[in-house]
């Protein structure tokens, strides 16, 4: 996409590690990066092959479930 290529954001090794941490994106915001540090893909694949994981904290999972239950209840209430 041309708009993605024109994005001023640059994704580096450090930026990827911040970006890869689990989070709940409720608003549907998307990030685009016009440039990526050379070798980033190979770096990430190498990290994963050597056992690197970005674990989701249990509290975050519990909060996500609660949020989804609340959202479903609100949707049901609106259907009637």
BELBELFEN-V579378 format. One line per field, one symbol per residue. ss: DSSP state (H for helix, E for strand, - for the rest). A space follows every 50 residues. Layout:
ss = ???
This chain:
ss = -HHHH----EE-HHHHHHHH--------------EE---HHHHHHHHHH- -------HHHHHHHHHHHHHHHHHHHHHH-
